[in-house]
Amino acid sequence: MAQIGGIELANVTKQFGDTLAIDSVSMIVPPGTYCCLLGPSGCGKTTLLRMIAGHDEPTAGDVLIDGQSVLGLPPAKRGTAMMFQSYALFPHLTCLDNVAFNLKVRGVAKAERRKQAHEMLDRVQMDGFADRVPAELSGGQQQRIALARSLITNPKVLLLDEPLSALDEFLRLQMRGNLRQMQKEFGITFVHVTHTQMEAIAVAELVIVMDHGQIDQADSARGVYDTPHTTYVARFIGGQNVLGGKVVRVESGAALLEDARGNRFTVPSGDPAPDTGETRYLSIRRDWIEMEKLADPSATHSDAVNSVVGKVWMTEYQGTWVKVSITLPDGEEFVANINDGTFFANPAREGDTVVARWSAEAVHSLEHRESSFDTSRGGMQA
Ligand code: ATP
């Protein structure tokens, strides 16, 4: 099936009075892509979505769908449809009439719109519910009806604003799989706004991480998780420890860094290599850390390169791994996700002094960029 609904934003800016909601954003979403806009509250996700949908116009810049500028066009002429958080179903109409509604608005004759609505209900496996009203449906079933209602106009792009936030945990997991399946089946572009990191990386092929009206990183799900570009993305997505230090020396493609406590870490030196005294940042995945209890409870640093020493303040059993939260002497949190078998062979307890170490290959170099968003509480658990 041909993939449609390619989106291009060219230097799009949106100003609301004194608030610069979107700051000269350029991005490309290839046709038939499942894309998530991810970022903390107020970063501009909804504003960007509304400008693609045609519910708002940029102050400057251009929005293109399948290569054509859509500025000034209403949603129907752009080929966009929007599905809202609350689903906005008409309570007094049956599922069939809810789904047929957008065809009625477009003047499609009754028999034809009922036929198309039945077909669409069938595609979302809800034809058996055609005569029910929304109050007689579960949250997941309402979402399917809302999806069917949005898709009946054959949009090229479906925009979804926090589509899973009204559902409980169990349904959320089920429905995110359904959304992905529907997107594949219809071959159109989905742009899904969320502030939940796990949801974005589970569902999206393209994750766009935003902050303060700008894009920090547009990448595959694995790209934003495994190779974040900045300290902000590493902290916001989570699953990583972020450290920094001053360059002591550079040799054989690696820079040796030292932090204020005298801990030393290596990081790929990059090209051009940094000068001595410059500050550099790195991330190490929480699941790539080895941990060992120390006999000396007063130890505060380790002489070994690529290690830190701290006190365990919390352990959380997660099934296949144990999340060990360690406080470093400067108060920073460091997390090691230890495989459950390894952990329980010699379990660390709260208050134990431990050394956490990693291999030089596990280190990923970061650009320094912070956000006002408090990333210490925002990242994913894993
Ligand atoms: P959330 O996750 O909380 O919905 P968001 O990332 O979707 O946040 P937006 O709703 O796009 O953020 O808002 C971005 C910025 O623009 C915010 O500072 C917001 O207050 C501002 N803003 C959005 N809409 C308007 C408006 N109609 N008038 C004035 N300011 C607005």
Residues whose N, C-alpha, C, O or C-beta is under 5 A from the ligand:
A	BS01	ATP	F16 T19 A21 P40 S41 G42 C43 G44 K45 T46 T47
